[in-house]
């Protein structure tokens, strides 16, 4: 009982931070929609992810573990399909200068918006798992 509750709390915090960080990830200004999305995402991580890991095992071995992001993208897409108020749309990250290096404006659309959101979400989740 402790593990699913921990997953739910961490995924709720991570999804909340994701909606604050990325402009393309949104929910319909209803906390219930966010909690439902976190619940669906947590259940998908606990129930569907092990099945997908077995299915994608050969690809995961060939890509040295990079197929794990593909599984995360599938789970995120599944969450947006099941929760009507939670959506991921196209977004762009503006130009920035980091340590004297100019980073141009990057536009994420279609599947790339899910891949970018999945990358940020997995980073936030891992950071929260490490902290808690």
N, CA, C and O atoms as CSV, one atom per row, in Angstrom:
chain,resi,resn,atom,element,x,y,z
A,1,UNK,N,N,0.817,-1.191,0.000
A,1,UNK,CA,C,0.000,0.000,0.000
A,1,UNK,C,C,0.863,1.258,0.000
A,1,UNK,O,O,0.462,2.300,-0.518
A,2,UNK,N,N,2.039,1.147,0.582
A,2,UNK,CA,C,2.916,2.297,0.685
A,2,UNK,C,C,3.498,2.698,-0.674
A,2,UNK,O,O,3.616,3.887,-0.971
A,3,UNK,N,N,3.862,1.712,-1.499
A,3,UNK,CA,C,4.481,1.993,-2.786
A,3,UNK,C,C,3.513,2.678,-3.767
A,3,UNK,O,O,3.901,3.672,-4.381
A,4,UNK,N,N,2.279,2.195,-3.942
A,4,UNK,CA,C,1.370,2.898,-4.858
A,4,UNK,C,C,1.037,4.326,-4.403
A,4,UNK,O,O,0.879,5.219,-5.235
A,5,UNK,N,N,0.932,4.537,-3.105
A,5,UNK,CA,C,0.654,5.879,-2.600
A,5,UNK,C,C,1.837,6.803,-2.857
A,5,UNK,O,O,1.653,7.973,-3.191
A,6,UNK,N,N,3.042,6.283,-2.703
A,6,UNK,CA,C,4.245,7.077,-2.977
A,6,UNK,C,C,4.327,7.428,-4.460
A,6,UNK,O,O,4.664,8.559,-4.812
A,7,UNK,N,N,4.018,6.461,-5.336
A,7,UNK,CA,C,3.999,6.724,-6.772
A,7,UNK,C,C,2.972,7.807,-7.105
A,7,UNK,O,O,3.245,8.704,-7.903
A,8,UNK,N,N,1.806,7.719,-6.497
A,8,UNK,CA,C,0.749,8.692,-6.772
A,8,UNK,C,C,1.162,10.094,-6.341
A,8,UNK,O,O,0.956,11.052,-7.085
A,9,UNK,N,N,1.739,10.227,-5.157
A,9,UNK,CA,C,2.144,11.547,-4.661
A,9,UNK,C,C,3.258,12.125,-5.527
A,9,UNK,O,O,3.213,13.301,-5.885
A,10,UNK,N,N,4.245,11.322,-5.863
A,10,UNK,CA,C,5.359,11.809,-6.675
A,10,UNK,C,C,4.903,12.156,-8.084
A,10,UNK,O,O,5.339,13.161,-8.644
A,11,UNK,N,N,4.030,11.338,-8.664
A,11,UNK,CA,C,3.528,11.647,-10.004
A,11,UNK,C,C,2.634,12.879,-10.001
A,11,UNK,O,O,2.618,13.628,-10.978
A,12,UNK,N,N,1.893,13.103,-8.928
A,12,UNK,CA,C,1.077,14.313,-8.825
A,12,UNK,C,C,1.960,15.551,-8.777
A,12,UNK,O,O,1.695,16.533,-9.471
A,13,UNK,N,N,2.998,15.508,-7.969
A,13,UNK,CA,C,3.921,16.649,-7.882
A,13,UNK,C,C,4.647,16.847,-9.202
A,13,UNK,O,O,4.817,17.980,-9.652
A,14,UNK,N,N,5.079,15.755,-9.828
A,14,UNK,CA,C,5.815,15.859,-11.096
A,14,UNK,C,C,4.924,16.402,-12.211
A,14,UNK,O,O,5.374,17.229,-13.005
A,15,UNK,N,N,3.671,15.955,-12.285
A,15,UNK,CA,C,2.771,16.483,-13.309
A,15,UNK,C,C,2.435,17.949,-13.063
A,15,UNK,O,O,2.285,18.718,-14.012
A,16,UNK,N,N,2.317,18.339,-11.796
A,16,UNK,CA,C,2.068,19.742,-11.479
A,16,UNK,C,C,3.250,20.604,-11.910
A,16,UNK,O,O,3.065,21.662,-12.511
A,17,UNK,N,N,4.458,20.153,-11.605
A,17,UNK,CA,C,5.646,20.889,-12.023
A,17,UNK,C,C,5.783,20.907,-13.543
A,17,UNK,O,O,6.235,21.899,-14.115
A,18,UNK,N,N,5.397,19.823,-14.193
A,18,UNK,CA,C,5.470,19.760,-15.650
A,18,UNK,C,C,4.543,20.785,-16.292
A,18,UNK,O,O,4.910,21.420,-17.280
A,19,UNK,N,N,3.336,20.951,-15.734
A,19,UNK,CA,C,2.414,21.946,-16.285
A,19,UNK,C,C,2.905,23.369,-16.030
A,19,UNK,O,O,2.565,24.286,-16.778
A,20,UNK,N,N,3.699,23.557,-14.983
A,20,UNK,CA,C,4.252,24.884,-14.720
A,20,UNK,C,C,5.471,25.185,-15.582
A,20,UNK,O,O,5.705,26.340,-15.938
A,21,UNK,N,N,6.249,24.164,-15.920
A,21,UNK,CA,C,7.481,24.362,-16.675
A,21,UNK,C,C,7.215,24.463,-18.177
A,21,UNK,O,O,7.704,25.383,-18.833
A,22,UNK,N,N,6.446,23.524,-18.720
A,22,UNK,CA,C,6.223,23.480,-20.162
A,22,UNK,C,C,4.870,24.101,-20.517
A,22,UNK,O,O,3.851,23.728,-19.936
A,23,UNK,N,N,4.850,25.037,-21.460
A,23,UNK,CA,C,3.594,25.701,-21.799
A,23,UNK,C,C,2.614,24.822,-22.569
A,23,UNK,O,O,1.422,25.131,-22.589
A,24,UNK,N,N,3.058,23.758,-23.194
A,24,UNK,CA,C,2.173,22.911,-23.975
A,24,UNK,C,C,1.433,21.864,-23.164
A,24,UNK,O,O,0.486,21.255,-23.661
A,25,UNK,N,N,1.845,21.645,-21.932
A,25,UNK,CA,C,1.192,20.672,-21.067
A,25,UNK,C,C,0.202,21.429,-20.196
A,25,UNK,O,O,0.576,22.347,-19.467
A,26,UNK,N,N,-1.065,21.034,-20.280
A,26,UNK,CA,C,-2.075,21.779,-19.528
A,26,UNK,C,C,-3.185,20.854,-19.048
A,26,UNK,O,O,-3.386,19.757,-19.568
A,27,UNK,N,N,-3.877,21.328,-18.065
A,27,UNK,CA,C,-5.092,20.680,-17.595
A,27,UNK,C,C,-6.140,21.773,-17.454
A,27,UNK,O,O,-5.793,22.952,-17.377
A,28,UNK,N,N,-7.390,21.410,-17.419
A,28,UNK,CA,C,-8.481,22.371,-17.530
A,28,UNK,C,C,-8.748,23.141,-16.236
A,28,UNK,O,O,-9.902,23.267,-15.829
A,29,UNK,N,N,-7.721,23.649,-15.594
A,29,UNK,CA,C,-7.821,24.478,-14.380
A,29,UNK,C,C,-8.671,23.840,-13.286
A,29,UNK,O,O,-9.291,24.534,-12.479
A,30,UNK,N,N,-8.690,22.542,-13.271
A,30,UNK,CA,C,-9.441,21.809,-12.265
A,30,UNK,C,C,-8.483,20.835,-11.591
A,30,UNK,O,O,-7.855,20.010,-12.255
A,31,UNK,N,N,-8.376,20.934,-10.294
A,31,UNK,CA,C,-7.449,20.078,-9.557
A,31,UNK,C,C,-7.860,18.616,-9.677
A,31,UNK,O,O,-7.012,17.724,-9.644
A,32,UNK,N,N,-9.149,18.372,-9.814
A,32,UNK,CA,C,-9.629,16.997,-9.957
A,32,UNK,C,C,-9.091,16.354,-11.241
A,32,UNK,O,O,-8.788,15.161,-11.256
A,33,UNK,N,N,-8.973,17.137,-12.310
A,33,UNK,CA,C,-8.417,16.619,-13.563
A,33,UNK,C,C,-6.949,16.258,-13.370
A,33,UNK,O,O,-6.491,15.225,-13.857
A,34,UNK,N,N,-6.218,17.105,-12.663
A,34,UNK,CA,C,-4.801,16.818,-12.400
A,34,UNK,C,C,-4.640,15.576,-11.531
A,34,UNK,O,O,-3.769,14.745,-11.790
A,35,UNK,N,N,-5.468,15.447,-10.509
A,35,UNK,CA,C,-5.393,14.258,-9.652
A,35,UNK,C,C,-5.785,12.993,-10.415
A,35,UNK,O,O,-5.201,11.931,-10.199
A,36,UNK,N,N,-6.770,13.105,-11.304
A,36,UNK,CA,C,-7.161,11.958,-12.120
A,36,UNK,C,C,-6.040,11.570,-13.074
A,36,UNK,O,O,-5.755,10.387,-13.260
A,37,UNK,N,N,-5.405,12.571,-13.677
A,37,UNK,CA,C,-4.280,12.285,-14.576
A,37,UNK,C,C,-3.133,11.632,-13.813
A,37,UNK,O,O,-2.504,10.703,-14.319
A,38,UNK,N,N,-2.858,12.105,-12.610
A,38,UNK,CA,C,-1.796,11.504,-11.802
A,38,UNK,C,C,-2.153,10.074,-11.400
A,38,UNK,O,O,-1.284,9.202,-11.373
A,39,UNK,N,N,-3.422,9.832,-11.090
A,39,UNK,CA,C,-3.853,8.483,-10.730
A,39,UNK,C,C,-3.737,7.538,-11.921
A,39,UNK,O,O,-3.229,6.425,-11.783
A,40,UNK,N,N,-4.200,7.973,-13.081
A,40,UNK,CA,C,-4.116,7.137,-14.287
A,40,UNK,C,C,-2.658,6.884,-14.659
A,40,UNK,O,O,-2.290,5.764,-15.012
A,41,UNK,N,N,-1.822,7.934,-14.578
A,41,UNK,CA,C,-0.405,7.768,-14.906
A,41,UNK,C,C,0.283,6.833,-13.915
A,41,UNK,O,O,1.128,6.029,-14.309
A,42,UNK,N,N,-0.070,6.930,-12.636
A,42,UNK,CA,C,0.512,6.040,-11.617
A,42,UNK,C,C,0.084,4.593,-11.841
A,42,UNK,O,O,0.903,3.678,-11.757
A,43,UNK,N,N,-1.199,4.390,-12.125
A,43,UNK,CA,C,-1.672,3.033,-12.393
A,43,UNK,C,C,-1.040,2.462,-13.658
A,43,UNK,O,O,-0.713,1.277,-13.716
A,44,UNK,N,N,-0.873,3.304,-14.662
A,44,UNK,CA,C,-0.213,2.838,-15.892
A,44,UNK,C,C,1.235,2.477,-15.616
A,44,UNK,O,O,1.741,1.497,-16.162
A,45,UNK,N,N,1.913,3.259,-14.773
A,45,UNK,CA,C,3.296,2.940,-14.419
A,45,UNK,C,C,3.390,1.640,-13.638
A,45,UNK,O,O,4.342,0.880,-13.819
A,46,UNK,N,N,2.424,1.373,-12.777
A,46,UNK,CA,C,2.479,0.170,-11.945
A,46,UNK,C,C,1.973,-1.081,-12.664
A,46,UNK,O,O,2.450,-2.181,-12.385
A,47,UNK,N,N,1.009,-0.931,-13.591
A,47,UNK,CA,C,0.400,-2.098,-14.209
A,47,UNK,C,C,0.813,-2.316,-15.664
A,47,UNK,O,O,1.087,-3.448,-16.063
A,48,UNK,N,N,0.859,-1.254,-16.453
A,48,UNK,CA,C,1.116,-1.394,-17.886
A,48,UNK,C,C,2.610,-1.375,-18.204
A,48,UNK,O,O,3.056,-2.054,-19.129
A,49,UNK,N,N,3.376,-0.606,-17.448
A,49,UNK,CA,C,4.808,-0.468,-17.735
A,49,UNK,C,C,5.568,-1.801,-17.702
A,49,UNK,O,O,6.401,-2.033,-18.578
A,50,UNK,N,N,5.316,-2.690,-16.721
A,50,UNK,CA,C,6.031,-3.980,-16.762
A,50,UNK,C,C,5.715,-4.817,-18.009
A,50,UNK,O,O,6.584,-5.517,-18.528
A,51,UNK,N,N,4.475,-4.740,-18.479
A,51,UNK,CA,C,4.097,-5.474,-19.686
A,51,UNK,C,C,4.810,-4.885,-20.897
A,51,UNK,O,O,5.319,-5.617,-21.745
A,52,UNK,N,N,4.843,-3.537,-20.972
A,52,UNK,CA,C,5.532,-2.890,-22.086
A,52,UNK,C,C,7.036,-3.133,-22.048
A,52,UNK,O,O,7.677,-3.220,-23.096
A,53,UNK,N,N,7.602,-3.244,-20.852
A,53,UNK,CA,C,9.035,-3.546,-20.748
A,53,UNK,C,C,9.349,-4.918,-21.329
A,53,UNK,O,O,10.384,-5.101,-21.969
A,54,UNK,N,N,8.467,-5.874,-21.111
A,54,UNK,CA,C,8.672,-7.217,-21.666
A,54,UNK,C,C,8.521,-7.189,-23.184
A,54,UNK,O,O,9.289,-7.829,-23.903
A,55,UNK,N,N,7.520,-6.438,-23.670
A,55,UNK,CA,C,7.292,-6.367,-25.120
A,55,UNK,C,C,8.458,-5.679,-25.821
A,55,UNK,O,O,8.899,-6.129,-26.878
A,56,UNK,N,N,8.964,-4.583,-25.234
A,56,UNK,CA,C,10.035,-3.810,-25.855
A,56,UNK,C,C,11.430,-4.263,-25.429
A,56,UNK,O,O,12.403,-3.548,-25.667
A,57,UNK,N,N,11.547,-5.431,-24.809
A,57,UNK,CA,C,12.846,-5.915,-24.355
A,57,UNK,C,C,13.879,-6.041,-25.480
A,57,UNK,O,O,15.015,-5.605,-25.296
A,58,UNK,N,N,13.533,-6.616,-26.635
A,58,UNK,CA,C,14.557,-6.693,-27.693
A,58,UNK,C,C,15.012,-5.313,-28.181
A,58,UNK,O,O,16.200,-5.102,-28.421
A,59,UNK,N,N,14.080,-4.385,-28.325
A,59,UNK,CA,C,14.444,-3.027,-28.753
A,59,UNK,C,C,15.270,-2.350,-27.667
A,59,UNK,O,O,16.222,-1.626,-27.959
A,60,UNK,N,N,14.901,-2.590,-26.422
A,60,UNK,CA,C,15.624,-1.991,-25.301
A,60,UNK,C,C,17.065,-2.520,-25.239
A,60,UNK,O,O,17.985,-1.766,-24.920
A,61,UNK,N,N,17.261,-3.783,-25.534
A,61,UNK,CA,C,18.615,-4.341,-25.546
A,61,UNK,C,C,19.441,-3.785,-26.704
A,61,UNK,O,O,20.634,-3.523,-26.552
A,62,UNK,N,N,18.808,-3.607,-27.850
A,62,UNK,CA,C,19.525,-3.075,-29.012
A,62,UNK,C,C,19.894,-1.603,-28.850
A,62,UNK,O,O,20.932,-1.165,-29.345
A,63,UNK,N,N,19.055,-0.845,-28.163
A,63,UNK,CA,C,19.307,0.593,-28.017
A,63,UNK,C,C,19.953,0.927,-26.676
A,63,UNK,O,O,20.061,2.100,-26.320
A,64,UNK,N,N,20.380,-0.081,-25.934
A,64,UNK,CA,C,21.039,0.093,-24.645
A,64,UNK,C,C,20.194,0.894,-23.654
A,64,UNK,O,O,20.718,1.740,-22.930
A,65,UNK,N,N,18.889,0.627,-23.624
A,65,UNK,CA,C,18.007,1.229,-22.630
A,65,UNK,C,C,17.276,2.475,-23.071
A,65,UNK,O,O,16.496,3.027,-22.294
A,66,UNK,N,N,17.496,2.940,-24.285
A,66,UNK,CA,C,16.816,4.144,-24.741
A,66,UNK,C,C,15.334,3.913,-25.030
A,66,UNK,O,O,14.579,4.879,-25.137
A,67,UNK,N,N,14.910,2.691,-25.156
A,67,UNK,CA,C,13.499,2.398,-25.393
A,67,UNK,C,C,12.663,2.658,-24.138
A,67,UNK,O,O,11.433,2.660,-24.205
A,68,UNK,N,N,13.309,2.872,-23.012
A,68,UNK,CA,C,12.581,3.228,-21.797
A,68,UNK,C,C,11.832,4.535,-21.964
A,68,UNK,O,O,10.742,4.700,-21.416
A,69,UNK,N,N,12.410,5.477,-22.722
A,69,UNK,CA,C,11.702,6.728,-22.994
A,69,UNK,C,C,10.504,6.482,-23.897
A,69,UNK,O,O,9.483,7.158,-23.770
A,70,UNK,N,N,10.616,5.532,-24.797
A,70,UNK,CA,C,9.486,5.196,-25.649
A,70,UNK,C,C,8.325,4.671,-24.813
A,70,UNK,O,O,7.169,4.991,-25.089
A,71,UNK,N,N,8.618,3.880,-23.812
A,71,UNK,CA,C,7.583,3.384,-22.907
A,71,UNK,C,C,6.957,4.541,-22.143
A,71,UNK,O,O,5.739,4.579,-21.970
A,72,UNK,N,N,7.769,5.478,-21.686
A,72,UNK,CA,C,7.265,6.646,-20.958
A,72,UNK,C,C,6.376,7.505,-21.859
A,72,UNK,O,O,5.366,8.041,-21.403
A,73,UNK,N,N,6.745,7.637,-23.133
A,73,UNK,CA,C,5.936,8.403,-24.091
A,73,UNK,C,C,4.588,7.714,-24.294
A,73,UNK,O,O,3.554,8.380,-24.352
A,74,UNK,N,N,4.592,6.397,-24.401
A,74,UNK,CA,C,3.342,5.646,-24.571
A,74,UNK,C,C,2.442,5.825,-23.354
A,74,UNK,O,O,1.235,6.015,-23.503
A,75,UNK,N,N,3.009,5.768,-22.160
A,75,UNK,CA,C,2.211,5.942,-20.944
A,75,UNK,C,C,1.657,7.356,-20.840
A,75,UNK,O,O,0.525,7.544,-20.394
A,76,UNK,N,N,2.433,8.346,-21.241
A,76,UNK,CA,C,1.967,9.725,-21.217
A,76,UNK,C,C,0.858,9.940,-22.240
A,76,UNK,O,O,-0.118,10.636,-21.961
A,77,UNK,N,N,1.002,9.351,-23.413
A,77,UNK,CA,C,-0.035,9.449,-24.437
A,77,UNK,C,C,-1.307,8.746,-23.980
A,77,UNK,O,O,-2.410,9.245,-24.205
A,78,UNK,N,N,-1.158,7.594,-23.342
A,78,UNK,CA,C,-2.310,6.869,-22.807
A,78,UNK,C,C,-3.042,7.702,-21.759
A,78,UNK,O,O,-4.271,7.689,-21.701
A,79,UNK,N,N,-2.298,8.417,-20.944
A,79,UNK,CA,C,-2.902,9.282,-19.929
A,79,UNK,C,C,-3.688,10.412,-20.580
A,79,UNK,O,O,-4.786,10.739,-20.130
A,80,UNK,N,N,-3.140,11.011,-21.630
A,80,UNK,CA,C,-3.880,12.088,-22.293
A,80,UNK,C,C,-5.119,11.569,-23.019
A,80,UNK,O,O,-6.092,12.306,-23.180
A,81,UNK,N,N,-5.095,10.327,-23.452
A,81,UNK,CA,C,-6.283,9.753,-24.076
A,81,UNK,C,C,-7.383,9.472,-23.058
A,81,UNK,O,O,-8.562,9.679,-23.345
A,82,UNK,N,N,-7.006,9.005,-21.878
A,82,UNK,CA,C,-8.003,8.601,-20.880
A,82,UNK,C,C,-8.546,9.758,-20.049
A,82,UNK,O,O,-9.677,9.684,-19.568
A,83,UNK,N,N,-7.779,10.808,-19.871
A,83,UNK,CA,C,-8.221,11.957,-19.071
A,83,UNK,C,C,-8.550,13.086,-20.037
A,83,UNK,O,O,-7.668,13.590,-20.733
A,84,UNK,N,N,-9.813,13.483,-20.080
A,84,UNK,CA,C,-10.257,14.420,-21.107
A,84,UNK,C,C,-9.742,15.843,-20.908
A,84,UNK,O,O,-9.556,16.549,-21.900
A,85,UNK,N,N,-9.504,16.295,-19.694
A,85,UNK,CA,C,-9.056,17.662,-19.474
A,85,UNK,C,C,-7.552,17.841,-19.503
A,85,UNK,O,O,-7.072,18.974,-19.476
A,86,UNK,N,N,-6.797,16.762,-19.556
A,86,UNK,CA,C,-5.334,16.810,-19.557
A,86,UNK,C,C,-4.849,16.682,-20.989
A,86,UNK,O,O,-5.224,15.739,-21.685
A,87,UNK,N,N,-4.013,17.624,-21.444
A,87,UNK,CA,C,-3.580,17.586,-22.838
A,87,UNK,C,C,-2.134,18.044,-22.978
A,87,UNK,O,O,-1.606,18.790,-22.153
A,88,UNK,N,N,-1.521,17.573,-24.044
A,88,UNK,CA,C,-0.175,17.999,-24.428
A,88,UNK,C,C,-0.268,18.474,-25.872
A,88,UNK,O,O,-0.622,17.708,-26.768
A,89,UNK,N,N,0.048,19.727,-26.083
A,89,UNK,CA,C,-0.010,20.299,-27.429
A,89,UNK,C,C,1.371,20.811,-27.818
A,89,UNK,O,O,2.327,20.705,-27.050
A,90,UNK,N,N,1.459,21.356,-29.001
A,90,UNK,CA,C,2.735,21.883,-29.493
A,90,UNK,C,C,3.184,23.071,-28.649
A,90,UNK,O,O,2.363,23.869,-28.196
A,91,UNK,N,N,4.460,23.177,-28.447
A,91,UNK,CA,C,5.015,24.297,-27.686
A,91,UNK,C,C,6.422,24.589,-28.170
A,91,UNK,O,O,7.048,23.778,-28.853
A,92,UNK,N,N,6.899,25.756,-27.805
A,92,UNK,CA,C,8.264,26.116,-28.155
A,92,UNK,C,C,8.990,26.617,-26.918
A,92,UNK,O,O,8.391,27.166,-25.993
A,93,UNK,N,N,10.279,26.412,-26.934
A,93,UNK,CA,C,11.146,26.884,-25.865
A,93,UNK,C,C,11.977,28.002,-26.469
A,93,UNK,O,O,12.705,27.804,-27.442
A,94,UNK,N,N,11.856,29.174,-25.876
A,94,UNK,CA,C,12.470,30.365,-26.434
A,94,UNK,C,C,13.981,30.338,-26.436
A,94,UNK,O,O,14.600,29.461,-25.833
A,95,UNK,N,N,14.572,31.308,-27.122
A,95,UNK,CA,C,16.039,31.367,-27.168
A,95,UNK,C,C,16.608,31.712,-25.790
A,95,UNK,O,O,15.993,32.438,-25.010
A,96,UNK,N,N,17.776,31.183,-25.517
A,96,UNK,CA,C,18.416,31.406,-24.223
A,96,UNK,C,C,19.926,31.397,-24.398
A,96,UNK,O,O,20.450,30.892,-25.391
A,97,UNK,N,N,20.601,31.954,-23.436
A,97,UNK,CA,C,22.059,31.927,-23.400
A,97,UNK,C,C,22.455,31.218,-22.112
A,97,UNK,O,O,22.105,31.659,-21.018
A,98,UNK,N,N,23.186,30.119,-22.251
A,98,UNK,CA,C,23.597,29.324,-21.107
A,98,UNK,C,C,25.109,29.189,-21.138
A,98,UNK,O,O,25.668,28.571,-22.044
A,99,UNK,N,N,25.765,29.769,-20.145
A,99,UNK,CA,C,27.224,29.739,-20.037
A,99,UNK,C,C,27.912,30.262,-21.296
A,99,UNK,O,O,28.933,29.726,-21.728
A,100,UNK,N,N,27.339,31.313,-21.874
A,100,UNK,CA,C,27.924,31.918,-23.052
A,100,UNK,C,C,27.596,31.219,-24.353
A,100,UNK,O,O,28.077,31.631,-25.408
A,101,UNK,N,N,26.789,30.171,-24.307
A,101,UNK,CA,C,26.409,29.432,-25.498
A,101,UNK,C,C,24.968,29.798,-25.833
A,101,UNK,O,O,24.084,29.652,-24.989
A,102,UNK,N,N,24.724,30.265,-27.035
A,102,UNK,CA,C,23.382,30.644,-27.463
A,102,UNK,C,C,22.596,29.401,-27.880
A,102,UNK,O,O,23.034,28.627,-28.732
A,103,UNK,N,N,21.437,29.231,-27.267
A,103,UNK,CA,C,20.554,28.115,-27.600
A,103,UNK,C,C,19.390,28.701,-28.402
A,103,UNK,O,O,18.684,29.575,-27.900
A,104,UNK,N,N,19.179,28.241,-29.628
A,104,UNK,CA,C,18.125,28.830,-30.455
A,104,UNK,C,C,16.730,28.408,-29.987
A,104,UNK,O,O,16.582,27.535,-29.132
A,105,UNK,N,N,15.725,29.041,-30.560
A,105,UNK,CA,C,14.338,28.707,-30.262
A,105,UNK,C,C,14.040,27.319,-30.829
A,105,UNK,O,O,14.303,27.047,-32.001
A,106,UNK,N,N,13.487,26.441,-29.980
A,106,UNK,CA,C,13.189,25.067,-30.385
A,106,UNK,C,C,11.679,24.880,-30.345
A,106,UNK,O,O,11.036,25.219,-29.352
A,107,UNK,N,N,11.116,24.347,-31.410
A,107,UNK,CA,C,9.679,24.134,-31.519
A,107,UNK,C,C,9.394,22.636,-31.466
A,107,UNK,O,O,9.929,21.863,-32.260
A,108,UNK,N,N,8.550,22.240,-30.523
A,108,UNK,CA,C,8.155,20.839,-30.372
A,108,UNK,C,C,6.716,20.692,-30.849
A,108,UNK,O,O,5.821,21.362,-30.333
A,109,UNK,N,N,6.486,19.832,-31.817
A,109,UNK,CA,C,5.127,19.593,-32.292
A,109,UNK,C,C,4.918,18.095,-32.490
A,109,UNK,O,O,5.867,17.344,-32.713
A,110,UNK,N,N,3.674,17.685,-32.405
A,110,UNK,CA,C,3.325,16.282,-32.633
A,110,UNK,C,C,3.951,15.359,-31.614
A,110,UNK,O,O,3.860,15.586,-30.408
A,111,UNK,N,N,4.586,14.318,-32.109
A,111,UNK,CA,C,5.201,13.330,-31.231
A,111,UNK,C,C,6.371,13.921,-30.462
A,111,UNK,O,O,6.689,13.459,-29.366
A,112,UNK,N,N,7.013,14.936,-31.025
A,112,UNK,CA,C,8.154,15.551,-30.344
A,112,UNK,C,C,7.726,16.262,-29.067
A,112,UNK,O,O,8.507,16.352,-28.120
A,113,UNK,N,N,6.499,16.766,-29.029
A,113,UNK,CA,C,6.022,17.387,-27.790
A,113,UNK,C,C,5.842,16.333,-26.699
A,113,UNK,O,O,6.092,16.606,-25.525
A,114,UNK,N,N,5.410,15.132,-27.081
A,114,UNK,CA,C,5.295,14.050,-26.102
A,114,UNK,C,C,6.676,13.564,-25.652
A,114,UNK,O,O,6.875,13.249,-24.479
A,115,UNK,N,N,7.621,13.506,-26.581
A,115,UNK,CA,C,8.970,13.069,-26.228
A,115,UNK,C,C,9.637,14.081,-25.301
A,115,UNK,O,O,10.260,13.694,-24.312
A,116,UNK,N,N,9.515,15.366,-25.605
A,116,UNK,CA,C,10.086,16.400,-24.741
A,116,UNK,C,C,9.438,16.422,-23.372
A,116,UNK,O,O,10.115,16.557,-22.353
A,117,UNK,N,N,8.108,16.287,-23.355
A,117,UNK,CA,C,7.392,16.261,-22.078
A,117,UNK,C,C,7.754,15.023,-21.273
A,117,UNK,O,O,7.876,15.087,-20.050
A,118,UNK,N,N,7.924,13.901,-21.954
A,118,UNK,CA,C,8.312,12.667,-21.281
A,118,UNK,C,C,9.702,12.780,-20.671
A,118,UNK,O,O,9.944,12.299,-19.564
A,119,UNK,N,N,10.613,13.419,-21.399
A,119,UNK,CA,C,11.968,13.612,-20.885
A,119,UNK,C,C,11.952,14.467,-19.621
A,119,UNK,O,O,12.592,14.121,-18.628
A,120,UNK,N,N,11.224,15.580,-19.653
A,120,UNK,CA,C,11.149,16.464,-18.483
A,120,UNK,C,C,10.433,15.764,-17.332
A,120,UNK,O,O,10.848,15.882,-16.179
A,121,UNK,N,N,9.350,15.028,-17.641
A,121,UNK,CA,C,8.608,14.326,-16.596
A,121,UNK,C,C,9.448,13.239,-15.938
A,121,UNK,O,O,9.400,13.082,-14.718
A,122,UNK,N,N,10.216,12.485,-16.719
A,122,UNK,CA,C,11.055,11.445,-16.117
A,122,UNK,C,C,12.172,12.060,-15.290
A,122,UNK,O,O,12.545,11.516,-14.251
A,123,UNK,N,N,12.715,13.198,-15.741
A,123,UNK,CA,C,13.729,13.886,-14.942
A,123,UNK,C,C,13.146,14.358,-13.614
A,123,UNK,O,O,13.760,14.168,-12.564
A,124,UNK,N,N,11.961,14.972,-13.653
A,124,UNK,CA,C,11.326,15.450,-12.420
A,124,UNK,C,C,10.968,14.292,-11.488
A,124,UNK,O,O,11.177,14.375,-10.277
A,125,UNK,N,N,10.431,13.215,-12.055
A,125,UNK,CA,C,10.057,12.054,-11.236
A,125,UNK,C,C,11.270,11.436,-10.564
A,125,UNK,O,O,11.229,11.123,-9.374
A,126,UNK,N,N,12.350,11.258,-11.318
A,126,UNK,CA,C,13.568,10.682,-10.744
A,126,UNK,C,C,14.160,11.579,-9.678
A,126,UNK,O,O,14.666,11.100,-8.664
A,127,UNK,N,N,14.097,12.875,-9.905
A,127,UNK,CA,C,14.587,13.826,-8.906
A,127,UNK,C,C,13.749,13.754,-7.629
A,127,UNK,O,O,14.292,13.796,-6.525
A,128,UNK,N,N,12.432,13.645,-7.780
A,128,UNK,CA,C,11.557,13.541,-6.604
A,128,UNK,C,C,11.732,12.205,-5.879
A,128,UNK,O,O,11.712,12.166,-4.649
A,129,UNK,N,N,11.905,11.104,-6.633
A,129,UNK,CA,C,12.174,9.810,-6.001
A,129,UNK,C,C,13.476,9.855,-5.208
A,129,UNK,O,O,13.576,9.265,-4.132
A,130,UNK,N,N,14.463,10.551,-5.741
A,130,UNK,CA,C,15.727,10.671,-5.059
A,130,UNK,C,C,15.593,11.513,-3.787
A,130,UNK,O,O,16.203,11.205,-2.763
A,131,UNK,N,N,14.791,12.575,-3.863
A,131,UNK,CA,C,14.632,13.477,-2.712
A,131,UNK,C,C,13.772,12.867,-1.615
A,131,UNK,O,O,14.027,13.090,-0.432
A,132,UNK,N,N,12.747,12.095,-1.998
A,132,UNK,CA,C,11.833,11.545,-0.982
A,132,UNK,C,C,12.213,10.146,-0.619
A,132,UNK,O,O,11.558,9.525,0.218
